[in-house]
Amino acid sequence: MKAPVKIITLSGTEVALEEWQDLYGGGQLKGTDKFGLYFSATEQRFAKDIQEYGQLIVNEALIRVLDHFRHTLKLPVTINSFNRDENKQKSLAEAGYRTATHSPHVVKMAADIDTSSPEETRSRVRILQRCAQELGFKVRIGYEQYLTEGSTFIHVDVCPEFYAPGKPFHNKPHPAVWEKQTVW
């Protein structure tokens, strides 16, 4: 049975996993649960999201950036947060975690990448920035505030690719900060 995976394309439309595999993988993903060259719906993080939300929604720009990042690192990349809904955001805030009032995770535009030290975090942020730039994608990257709090992970989202003027979701309600590339 195929995993219930949908992809938000760069045009803002959703396609099923099988169609996406034809578009993105050139056949090498076909017949698998892979939605990226290095990422699969059967991985723990993504399987958990499917279990919790009934499906996995993947963003094309985000998976392209994550695939390029993984290819460049030549090491596994662990995603510790991907899809969320408003209830999950609320429960994280109630548990004392730093959460955004309007989270890119809820609109399926973000991933949090595990790192093991402040040095590794900063090094991987530079690589992630370079990967996004090489692909021509504007991203928002958060890490420094988390390091200050003793956490080592990188938040990356592709909101500017969808919410900036002229982009597919610009007319949907969103915080203005989603329109611009930034690192914080």
Stockholm file with secondary structure:
# STOCKHOLM 1.0

chainA/1-184         MKAPVKIITLSGTEVALEEWQDLYGGGQLKGTDKFGLYFSATEQRFAKDIQEYGQLIVNEALIRVLDHFRHTLKLPVTINSFNRDENKQKSLAEAGYRTATHSPHVVKMAADIDTSSPEETRSRVRILQRCAQELGFKVRIGYEQYLTEGSTFIHVDVCPEFYAPGKPFHNKPHPAVWEKQTVW
#=GR chainA/1-184 SS CCCCEEEECTTSCEEEHHHHHHHHHTTSSTTSSBSSSSCBTTSHHHHHHHHHHSSEEEEHHHHHHHHHHHHHHTSCCCEEECCCCHHHHHHHHHTTCCCCSSCTTTTTCEEEEECSSHHHHHHHHHHHHHHHHHHTCCCEEECHHHHHTTCCEEEEECTHHHHSTTSTTTTSCCCGGGGSCEEC
#=GC SS_cons         CCCCEEEECTTSCEEEHHHHHHHHHTTSSTTSSBSSSSCBTTSHHHHHHHHHHSSEEEEHHHHHHHHHHHHHHTSCCCEEECCCCHHHHHHHHHTTCCCCSSCTTTTTCEEEEECSSHHHHHHHHHHHHHHHHHHTCCCEEECHHHHHTTCCEEEEECTHHHHSTTSTTTTSCCCGGGGSCEEC
//
